[in-house]
């Protein structure tokens, strides 16, 4: 016994050591594993926590296409130009798990509650709906054998083959089979197609036009039986001004224009979102569009949405206050329209079709009025009528004649081709036997300084400046070799006034005009008197405003203020931002040179031989301006008589002369096809009437409110 006992004692000690080792190893392993776990949790929470949180938000939070009104648009006095009109609407929101069968059954229920217009249902819609209702018969349209033959084409993917099979199925549906769709089926289809048009979790309007109070009430009472259906308020865009520059928007049916789908989808729009289609509605889309509601969808394990929480409420778009004055705009439109109609009733007016007037503040670029009118014949009555052509003020360009001579003179000063007070001889210029002359001096010899050259509109004075720029030596009766770089010199200088370049206006589609391509000597002389390149009415207004502002070229602007939506519909919302004055450049000319040109403009109105002498006689304000006449050509599109010689009239100026408040341009293109006899004072008359309107309205405002525009109340 003692011997056996001695043999077992060493075994027990070894076992204890082995067990202790295993236990220690186990504890170390557990410690390491827990350390790794703690490290991993720390890494996930601290290092990657924000990434995971953002990932979670992307899967749960979505922007839904709620019907948030666009911002309203006002004139500078608070009058509404574009408003929103509320209307009843019925919407449907599908989920990612909604089946076609469920949507079809729901459409049938809805059809029993409302009257749905079926005019938008297409033949393609009917074929697809017939297939949906008759799946067995539809499958027989393309037999298995034919499908197998189509599948043998190795050049086509399986997707392309299936698309071809689907198209064959549609094409083989007969008119008789489509005729089996009842009127009730078509109405269900009309509802179903609207339900299908939307995206998952984004409300889609089923009906918003003509939803009666009874329909709204009936649907509202049964919402618990109509999953995804809701009753809400939609809105229509209502224009209270005829001005085309306000633009337009798409409808919920149109949604995003196909030409801009990628642009808008990249900016979180839905395909059925309403967007600005043109001009201001388009240019300021980001401000007007409003903010969608952000919701969080809580799903169960199957992916079914069990709860929807609103994370961020939708907001209407920002309100815009424009620089234009409705009263002034209306009065000036009447001035232009009346003049245009009277002219059209006269002789030699087959080419006459439009007239333009732009008035802006030269100190800050604010556009007070953009007027473009077009005269067209009403086919039903045979009478001439007036249509809005406001956008023509910056999308159409014309030869403007002598109104550019202010820029020619300042270019001459700047390039050393003229000096302040310099006298040049006005007499007919003979280039190779062809004469070019001033209208007031067809045959004589008249000495003119620079002021009189502008006031009397001397062509020859400007020709001599052009010769100086072209480094030409004039020899009567001979040719006139020139340095062709003079064309570039002219255009570079003219661009500083805004001529031939974009003005910087906050509207899309601005046109810069036509740049002549010929570089012969005669065209250089024509350039100097406005008979070569073409300019828009807006460019002409910026040009004269640059002179009025002592050389500062300021970008014209149509937006004055951005405001929060009105809190009560009675007062304008809180001011967010007032658009700043944007000085694009300053003329290289000295103040003395600019002042000298201003004296010439003063001569136009008040000099004994001024081309508009007496125009402002007796007016309670002073002004400075320049008249223009250009020979032009009207392209008829008629093969037998494609081109008609015509006359363009123009006028630019500013007032008051000592402290300008307004700068203006008038262009009446193609006023007459008789280039010898035409109503030459027309543009000047429009300018005078426009100034009378402006200063009379200013006087009336001063009498009422010390000259201030009432910016607080919303005027309906």
C-alpha positions in Angstrom: 0.0 0.0 0.0 2.7 2.5 0.8 4.5 1.7 -2.4 1.4 2.4 -4.5 0.7 5.6 -2.6 4.1 6.9 -3.4 3.5 6.2 -7.1 0.3 8.1 -7.3 1.3 11.3 -5.6 3.5 12.6 -8.5 0.6 12.1 -10.9 -1.7 14.3 -8.8 0.8 17.1 -8.8 1.3 16.9 -12.5 -2.4 17.1 -13.0 -2.7 20.2 -10.9 0.0 21.9 -12.9 -1.6 21.0 -16.2 -5.0 22.2 -15.1 -3.5 25.4 -13.8 -1.8 26.0 -17.2 -5.0 25.3 -19.1 -7.0 27.6 -16.8 -4.4 30.4 -17.2 -4.4 29.9 -21.0 -8.2 30.1 -21.0 -8.2 33.3 -19.0 -5.6 34.9 -21.3 -7.6 33.9 -24.3 -10.8 35.3 -22.9 -9.0 38.5 -22.0 -7.6 38.9 -25.5 -11.0 38.2 -27.1 -12.7 40.7 -24.8 -10.0 43.2 -25.5 -10.5 42.7 -29.3 -14.2 43.0 -28.9 -13.9 46.2 -26.8 -11.4 47.6 -29.4 -13.8 46.7 -32.2 -16.8 48.3 -30.5 -14.7 51.4 -29.8 -13.6 51.5 -33.4 -17.1 51.2 -34.7 -18.6 53.8 -32.3 -15.8 56.3 -32.3 -14.0 56.0 -35.6 -16.9 54.8 -37.9 -19.8 55.9 -35.8 -20.7 58.9 -38.0 -20.4 56.9 -41.2 -22.8 54.2 -39.9 -25.2 56.9 -38.7 -25.1 58.6 -42.1 -25.7 55.2 -43.7 -28.7 54.6 -41.5 -30.1 58.0 -42.4 -29.7 57.2 -46.1 -31.8 54.1 -45.8 -34.5 55.6 -43.5 -34.8 59.3 -44.3 -36.2 60.4 -47.7 -37.5 63.6 -49.3 -41.1 63.2 -50.4 -42.7 65.2 -53.1 -45.2 67.1 -50.9 -47.1 69.9 -52.6 -45.2 72.9 -51.2 -46.2 76.1 -52.9 -43.5 78.0 -55.0 -42.5 81.4 -53.8 -44.6 84.3 -55.0 -43.3 87.1 -57.2 -44.0 90.8 -56.5 -43.1 94.1 -58.1 -41.1 96.7 -56.2 -44.2 98.2 -54.6 -45.5 94.8 -53.3 -48.0 94.1 -56.0 -48.4 90.4 -56.7 -47.3 89.4 -60.2 -47.4 85.6 -59.7 -49.4 83.9 -56.9 -50.5 80.4 -55.9 -54.1 79.3 -55.9 -55.0 76.4 -53.6 -57.1 73.5 -54.8 -58.3 70.1 -53.5 -56.2 67.1 -54.4 -56.2 63.3 -53.9 -52.8 61.6 -53.8 -51.4 58.1 -53.6 -48.1 57.0 -52.1 -46.9 53.5 -52.9 -44.2 51.6 -50.9 -41.4 49.4 -52.2 -43.4 46.3 -51.3 -46.7 47.4 -53.0 -47.7 44.9 -55.7 -49.4 45.5 -59.0 -52.4 43.5 -57.9 -52.9 45.6 -54.8 -52.6 48.9 -56.8 -55.1 47.6 -59.3 -57.6 46.7 -56.6 -57.1 50.1 -55.0 -57.7 51.9 -58.3 -61.1 50.1 -58.7 -62.1 51.3 -55.2 -61.1 54.8 -56.0 -63.0 54.8 -59.3 -66.2 54.2 -57.3 -65.6 57.3 -55.3 -64.5 59.9 -57.9 -64.9 60.9 -61.5 -61.6 60.7 -63.3 -60.8 62.3 -66.6 -59.8 59.7 -69.2 -58.5 62.0 -71.9 -54.9 61.4 -71.1 -55.2 57.6 -71.5 -53.2 56.6 -74.5 -53.5 53.6 -76.9 -50.3 52.3 -75.3 -51.9 52.6 -71.8 -54.9 50.6 -73.1 -52.7 47.8 -74.5 -50.7 47.5 -71.3 -53.9 47.5 -69.2 -55.4 44.7 -71.5 -52.3 42.6 -70.9 -52.6 43.2 -67.1 -56.2 42.1 -67.2 -55.7 39.2 -69.6 -52.3 37.6 -68.8 -53.1 34.2 -70.3 -54.3 35.5 -73.6 -51.4 38.0 -73.7 -48.9 35.1 -73.2 -50.3 33.4 -76.3 -49.6 36.4 -78.6 -46.0 35.3 -79.0 -45.8 31.4 -78.9 -43.0 29.6 -77.2 -41.6 28.4 -80.6 -41.4 32.0 -81.8 -39.8 33.1 -78.5 -37.2 30.3 -78.9 -36.4 31.5 -82.4 -35.9 35.1 -81.1 -33.6 33.8 -78.4 -31.2 32.3 -81.0 -30.0 35.7 -81.9 -26.6 35.9 -80.2 -26.2 39.6 -81.0 -29.1 40.5 -78.6 -29.0 40.4 -74.8 -31.8 38.6 -72.9 -33.1 42.0 -71.9 -33.3 43.1 -75.6 -35.1 39.8 -76.5 -37.7 40.2 -73.8 -38.3 43.8 -74.9 -38.9 42.6 -78.4 -41.3 39.9 -77.2 -43.2 42.5 -75.1 -43.5 44.8 -78.1 -44.8 42.0 -80.3 -47.3 41.2 -77.6 -48.6 44.8 -77.6 -48.6 45.1 -81.4 -50.7 41.9 -81.8 -53.5 43.1 -79.5 -56.5 43.7 -81.8 -58.9 46.6 -81.8 -61.7 44.1 -81.0 -59.8 43.0 -77.9 -59.3 46.6 -76.8 -63.0 47.2 -77.3 -63.7 44.8 -74.5 -62.4 47.4 -72.1 -65.5 49.0 -70.6 -65.9 52.6 -69.7 -65.4 51.6 -66.1 -62.2 49.8 -67.0 -60.9 52.9 -68.8 -61.6 55.1 -65.7 -59.8 52.6 -63.5 -56.9 52.7 -66.0 -56.8 56.5 -65.8 -56.5 56.3 -62.0 -54.0 53.4 -62.2 -51.7 55.1 -64.6 -51.4 58.1 -62.2 -50.7 55.8 -59.3 -47.9 54.0 -61.3 -46.3 57.3 -62.3 -44.9 58.1 -58.9 -41.9 56.7 -57.0 -42.0 54.7 -53.9 -42.7 56.8 -50.8 -43.3 59.9 -52.9 -47.0 61.1 -53.1 -48.3 61.1 -56.6 -51.4 63.3 -57.5 -54.2 61.1 -58.8 -56.6 64.1 -59.3 -56.2 67.8 -58.5 -58.2 69.5 -61.3 -61.9 69.7 -60.5 -61.9 67.7 -57.2 -65.3 68.5 -55.8 -65.9 69.0 -52.1 -68.1 65.9 -52.1 -65.3 63.8 -53.7 -62.8 65.1 -51.1 -65.2 64.3 -48.3 -66.1 60.8 -49.5 -62.4 59.8 -50.0 -61.4 61.4 -46.6 -64.0 59.3 -44.8 -62.6 56.0 -46.3 -58.9 56.6 -45.9 -58.6 53.7 -43.6 -59.9 51.5 -46.4 -57.6 53.0 -49.0 -53.9 52.3 -48.0 -51.6 55.0 -49.4 -54.4 57.3 -50.4 -54.6 60.8 -48.9 -56.5 64.0 -49.4 -54.5 67.2 -49.4 -54.2 70.7 -50.9 -52.5 71.3 -54.2 -51.9 74.6 -55.9 -51.9 76.3 -59.3 -49.5 79.0 -60.4 -51.5 82.1 -61.2 -50.0 84.9 -63.3 -51.4 88.4 -62.7 -49.2 90.0 -65.3 -48.9 89.4 -69.0 -45.2 90.0 -69.0 -43.5 87.0 -70.7 -40.2 87.4 -68.7 -42.0 86.1 -65.6 -41.8 82.7 -67.2 -43.8 79.6 -66.6 -43.6 76.3 -64.8 -44.3 72.7 -65.8 -47.4 70.9 -64.4 -47.3 67.8 -62.2 -48.3 65.8 -65.3 -45.3 67.2 -67.3 -42.8 67.1 -64.4 -39.2 67.6 -65.2 -38.6 68.5 -68.9 -36.9 65.6 -70.7 -34.1 68.0 -71.8 -33.1 68.6 -68.2 -33.8 65.3 -66.5 -30.3 64.5 -65.5 -29.7 68.0 -64.3 -32.7 68.0 -61.9 -32.4 64.3 -60.8 -28.8 65.1 -59.7 -30.2 67.8 -57.5 -32.7 65.5 -55.6 -35.8 66.3 -57.8 -38.4 63.7 -58.6 -39.5 63.2 -62.2 -43.0 64.6 -61.4 -41.7 67.7 -59.7 -42.9 71.1 -61.1 -40.0 73.2 -62.2 -39.5 76.6 -63.8 -39.7 76.3 -67.6 -38.6 79.7 -68.7 -37.2 83.1 -67.7 -37.6 84.2 -64.1 -39.4 81.0 -63.0 -36.4 79.1 -64.4 -33.6 81.4 -63.5 -34.5 81.6 -59.9 -35.7 78.0 -59.6 -33.5 77.3 -56.5 -35.2 80.1 -54.6 -38.8 79.6 -55.8 -39.0 75.8 -55.6 -39.6 75.4 -51.8 -38.4 72.6 -49.6 -39.7 69.1 -49.6 -40.9 67.3 -46.4 -38.3 64.9 -45.0 -39.8 61.7 -43.5 -38.3 58.7 -41.8 -39.9 55.3 -42.7 -39.6 52.7 -39.9 -39.7 49.2 -41.4 -40.2 45.7 -39.9 -38.0 42.7 -40.7 -39.9 42.0 -43.9 -39.2 45.6 -45.2 -42.8 46.7 -44.7 -43.2 50.3 -43.5 -44.9 50.2 -40.1 -44.5 53.8 -39.2 -43.7 57.1 -40.9 -42.2 60.0 -38.9 -41.8 63.6 -40.2 -38.2 64.7 -39.6 -38.5 68.1 -41.3 -41.6 69.8 -42.5 -41.7 71.2 -46.0 -41.5 74.9 -46.6 -42.9 77.2 -49.4 -40.3 78.7 -51.7 -38.8 82.2 -51.1 -40.7 85.2 -52.3 -39.1 87.4 -54.9 -39.5 91.2 -55.1 -38.6 92.6 -58.6 -37.1 95.9 -59.5 -40.0 96.7 -61.9 -42.8 99.0 -61.2 -46.2 97.6 -62.3 -47.8 101.1 -62.7 -44.9 102.4 -64.7 -44.7 99.2 -66.8 -48.4 99.3 -67.6 -48.3 103.0 -68.6 -45.2 102.5 -70.8 -46.7 99.4 -72.4 -49.6 101.6 -73.4 -47.3 104.2 -74.8 -45.5 101.7 -77.0 -48.6 99.7 -78.0 -50.6 102.8 -79.1 -47.7 104.1 -81.1 -47.1 100.8 -82.8 -50.8 100.4 -83.7 -51.0 103.9 -85.2 -47.8 103.3 -87.2 -49.0 100.0 -88.5 -52.1 101.6 -89.9 -50.0 103.9 -92.0 -48.3 103.4 -95.4 -45.1 101.4 -96.1 -45.3 99.3 -92.9 -45.3 95.8 -94.3 -42.1 95.1 -92.4 -43.0 96.9 -89.2 -43.7 94.3 -86.5 -42.3 95.5 -83.1 -41.1 98.3 -80.9 -39.1 98.3 -77.6 -38.5 100.6 -74.6 -36.2 99.9 -71.7 -35.9 102.1 -68.6 -33.5 101.5 -65.8 -31.8 103.2 -62.9 -28.2 104.0 -64.0 -27.0 104.2 -60.4 -27.7 100.6 -59.4 -28.8 98.8 -62.6 -32.4 98.2 -61.4 -34.7 97.7 -64.3 -37.8 99.8 -63.9 -39.5 98.7 -67.1 -38.9 96.3 -69.9 -41.4 96.8 -72.8 -41.4 94.8 -76.0 -44.5 94.8 -78.2 -45.3 93.0 -81.4 -48.2 93.8 -83.7 -50.0 90.8 -85.3 -53.1 90.4 -87.3 -56.1 88.7 -85.7 -57.2 86.2 -88.4 -60.7 86.1 -87.0 -61.3 89.8 -87.2 -58.7 91.0 -89.6 -57.6 93.7 -87.2 -54.1 94.4 -85.9 -53.6 93.4 -82.3 -50.7 93.8 -79.8 -48.8 90.9 -78.3 -46.3 90.9 -75.5 -42.7 90.7 -76.7 -40.8 91.7 -73.5 -38.1 89.1 -74.0 -37.3 90.7 -77.3 -35.6 93.5 -75.4 -32.7 91.1 -74.7 -33.1 88.4 -77.3 -33.3 90.5 -80.5 -30.8 92.9 -82.0 -30.8 95.6 -84.7 -28.6 98.2 -86.4 -29.2 101.2 -84.3 -27.6 104.0 -86.3 -26.3 107.3 -84.8 -27.1 106.4 -81.2 -23.7 104.7 -81.1 -21.8 107.9 -81.8 -21.4 108.6 -78.1 -19.3 105.4 -77.9 -17.5 106.3 -81.2 -16.5 109.7 -79.7 -15.3 108.2 -76.5 -13.4 105.5 -78.4 -11.7 108.3 -80.4 -10.7 110.1 -77.2 -9.4 106.9 -75.7 -7.4 105.8 -78.8 -6.0 109.3 -79.8 -8.3 109.7 -82.8 -10.1 112.7 -81.3 -9.5 115.3 -78.7 -11.7 117.3 -76.4 -12.9 120.4 -78.3 -11.3 119.3 -81.6 -12.8 120.8 -84.7 -13.2 118.6 -87.8 -14.6 119.5 -91.2 -17.9 117.9 -92.1 -18.2 117.5 -95.9 -19.1 114.5 -98.1 -16.4 111.8 -98.2 -15.5 110.4 -101.6 -14.1 106.9 -101.5 -13.4 105.5 -105.0 -16.2 107.6 -106.4 -18.8 106.6 -103.8 -19.9 109.3 -101.4 -20.7 109.1 -97.7 -22.1 112.1 -96.0 -24.1 113.5 -93.0 -27.8 113.9 -93.3 -27.8 117.6 -92.3 -25.0 118.5 -94.8 -25.4 116.7 -98.1 -23.0 119.0 -100.1 -21.5 121.7 -98.0 -18.4 122.2 -95.8 -19.1 122.7 -92.1 -16.6 123.0 -89.2 -17.8 121.2 -86.1 -16.4 120.6 -82.7 -17.0 117.4 -80.8 -20.1 118.7 -78.9 -21.8 119.9 -82.1 -20.8 116.7 -83.9 -22.8 114.7 -81.4 -25.7 117.2 -81.2 -26.1 117.5 -84.9 -25.2 113.8 -85.5 -22.3 114.3 -87.9 -21.5 111.1 -89.8 -18.4 112.6 -91.3 -16.9 113.5 -87.9 -17.3 109.8 -86.9 -15.8 108.7 -90.2 -12.7 110.7 -89.5 -12.4 109.1 -86.1 -12.7 105.7 -87.8 -10.0 106.7 -90.3 -7.8 107.6 -87.4 -8.3 104.2 -85.8 -7.6 102.5 -89.1 -4.4 104.6 -89.7 -5.9 105.6 -93.1 -4.9 108.6 -95.2 -7.9 110.0 -97.0 -7.5 111.1 -100.6 -10.8 112.2 -102.2 -11.9 109.8 -105.0 -9.3 107.2 -104.2 -9.4 104.0 -102.2 -9.0 104.0 -98.4 -6.4 101.4 -97.2 -7.0 100.7 -93.5 -5.5 98.7 -90.7 -8.1 96.0 -90.1 -7.2 95.9 -86.4 -9.4 99.0 -86.2 -12.5 96.7 -86.1 -11.1 95.0 -83.0 -10.2 98.3 -81.4 -13.8 99.6 -82.0 -15.4 96.4 -80.6 -13.1 96.3 -77.5 -14.0 99.8 -76.7 -17.7 99.3 -77.4 -17.7 96.2 -75.2 -16.8 98.4 -72.2 -20.2 100.1 -72.6 -22.0 96.7 -72.9 -22.4 96.8 -76.7 -21.9 93.4 -78.4 -21.5 91.6 -75.1 -23.8 90.2 -72.5 -25.1 92.9 -70.1 -25.1 90.5 -67.1 -28.9 90.7 -66.6 -30.4 88.0 -64.3 -32.5 86.4 -67.1 -31.6 83.4 -69.3 -31.2 83.5 -73.1 -29.6 86.9 -73.5 -28.4 87.6 -77.1 -25.3 89.5 -77.8 -26.2 90.6 -81.4 -24.6 90.0 -84.8 -20.9 90.8 -85.4 -20.1 91.8 -88.9 -17.5 89.8 -90.7 -16.4 92.1 -93.6 -13.3 94.1 -93.0 -13.4 96.5 -96.0 -12.8 100.2 -95.4 -16.5 101.2 -96.0 -17.7 98.8 -93.3 -15.3 100.4 -90.8 -16.9 103.8 -91.5 -20.3 102.2 -91.2 -19.4 100.7 -87.9 -18.7 104.2 -86.5 -22.2 105.3 -87.2 -24.1 102.1 -86.1 -24.6 100.6 -89.5 -22.7 97.3 -89.1 -22.9 95.3 -85.9 -26.3 94.9 -84.2 -27.3 95.5 -80.5 -30.3 94.7 -78.3 -32.5 97.3 -76.7 -31.2 96.2 -73.3 -27.6 96.7 -74.4 -28.4 100.2 -75.6 -29.9 101.0 -72.2 -26.9 99.8 -70.4 -24.7 101.7 -72.8 -26.3 105.0 -72.1 -26.6 104.2 -68.4 -22.8 103.7 -68.3 -22.3 107.3 -69.6 -24.9 108.6 -67.1 -23.1 106.9 -64.3 -19.8 108.6 -65.2 -18.2 105.5 -66.7 -19.4 102.7 -64.4 -21.0 99.8 -66.4 -23.4 98.2 -64.0 -25.1 94.9 -64.6 -28.9 95.4 -65.0 -30.9 93.4 -62.6 -34.6 92.3 -62.4 -34.4 90.9 -58.8 -34.4 93.5 -56.1 -35.0 91.4 -52.9 -35.3 87.9 -51.6 -37.8 87.4 -48.8 -39.3 84.7 -46.6 -42.9 83.7 -47.5 -45.5 86.1 -46.2 -46.5 85.1 -42.6 -50.1 86.1 -43.0 -50.7 87.0 -46.7 -51.0 90.7 -45.8 -47.4 91.8 -45.4 -44.2 90.9 -47.1 -42.0 88.3 -45.4 -38.8 89.0 -43.6 -36.0 90.4 -45.8 -33.3 87.7 -46.5 -31.2 89.5 -49.0 -31.1 92.6 -51.2 -29.3 91.9 -54.4 -26.1 93.9 -54.6 -25.1 96.4 -57.2 -22.6 94.7 -59.6 -20.1 97.1 -61.3 -18.8 95.1 -64.3 -16.1 97.6 -65.4 -15.2 101.3 -65.7 -14.5 103.2 -68.9 -10.9 104.0 -69.6 -12.0 107.6 -70.5 -11.3 110.5 -68.2 -14.2 112.3 -66.4 -13.5 115.3 -68.6 -14.0 113.2 -71.8 -17.2 111.7 -70.4 -18.5 115.2 -69.4 -17.7 116.4 -73.0 -19.9 113.7 -74.5 -22.6 114.6 -72.0 -22.5 118.2 -73.3 -23.1 116.8 -76.7 -26.1 114.8 -75.5 -27.4 118.0 -73.9 -27.0 119.8 -77.2 -29.3 117.1 -78.9 -32.2 118.3 -76.7 -31.4 122.0 -76.2 -29.0 123.1 -79.0 -30.4 125.1 -81.8 -29.5 122.5 -84.3 -29.9 119.5 -82.1 -31.5 116.4 -83.7 -34.2 116.4 -81.0 -34.2 120.1 -80.4 -37.3 121.2 -78.5 -38.3 117.6 -77.6 -38.2 118.4 -73.8 -39.3 122.1 -74.1 -41.6 123.0 -71.2 -41.0 119.7 -69.4 -40.5 119.9 -65.6 -37.3 117.9 -65.9 -34.1 118.1 -67.9 -32.5 115.4 -70.0 -29.7 114.4 -72.3 -30.0 112.0 -75.2 -29.0 110.9 -78.7 -31.2 110.0 -81.7 -30.4 107.4 -84.3 -31.5 106.3 -87.8 -30.2 103.2 -89.5 -30.7 101.8 -93.0 -31.5 98.1 -92.6 -32.9 95.1 -94.4 -35.9 93.0 -93.5 -35.8 89.4 -94.6 -39.2 88.3 -95.7 -38.7 84.6 -96.3 -40.4 85.1 -99.6 -38.4 83.7 -102.5 -39.8 86.3 -104.9 -38.9 89.2 -102.7 -36.6 87.9 -100.0 -35.1 91.2 -98.8 -36.8 94.6 -98.3 -34.8 97.8 -97.5 -36.1 99.4 -94.4 -35.3 102.0 -91.7 -34.7 101.5 -88.0 -35.2 104.3 -85.5 -33.5 104.5 -82.1 -33.2 106.9 -79.2 -31.2 106.8 -75.9 -30.9 109.2 -73.0 -31.0 109.9 -69.3 -32.8 112.3 -67.0 -32.5 114.5 -65.1 -29.5 115.8 -66.9 -27.6 116.9 -63.7 -28.4 113.9 -61.5 -29.7 111.0 -63.6 -32.5 108.8 -62.1 -33.4 106.9 -65.3 -31.6 105.9 -68.4 -33.7 104.7 -71.4 -33.5 103.2 -74.9 -36.1 103.0 -77.6 -35.8 101.0 -80.8 -38.4 100.8 -83.5 -37.0 98.4 -86.2 -38.2 98.2 -89.8 -40.5 101.2 -89.3 -40.8 101.9 -93.0 -40.0 100.4 -96.3 -39.8 103.9 -97.8 -36.2 104.9 -96.9 -36.7 108.5 -98.1 -39.9 109.3 -96.2 -40.7 107.9 -92.8 -42.0 109.1 -89.4 -38.5 110.0 -88.2 -39.5 111.4 -84.8 -41.2 108.2 -83.6 -38.5 106.9 -81.3 -38.0 110.4 -79.8 -41.7 110.8 -79.2 -41.8 107.4 -77.4 -38.9 108.6 -75.2 -40.6 111.9 -74.4 -43.9 110.2 -73.5 -42.1 107.7 -71.3 -40.3 110.4 -69.4 -43.5 112.3 -68.9 -45.1 109.1 -67.4 -42.1 108.5 -65.1 -41.9 112.0 -63.7 -45.7 112.3 -63.3 -45.8 109.1 -61.3 -42.9 110.2 -59.3 -44.7 113.5 -58.5 -47.8 111.5 -57.4 -45.8 109.2 -55.2 -44.1 112.2 -53.6 -47.4 113.7 -52.8 -48.6 110.5 -51.2 -45.5 109.0 -49.4 -42.6 111.3 -49.8 -41.4 109.4 -52.9 -41.0 106.0 -51.1 -42.3 102.8 -52.6 -44.6 101.1 -50.1 -42.6 97.9 -49.4 -44.7 96.5 -46.6 -48.2 95.7 -47.7 -49.0 93.0 -50.3 -51.2 94.5 -53.0 -53.5 92.0 -54.6 
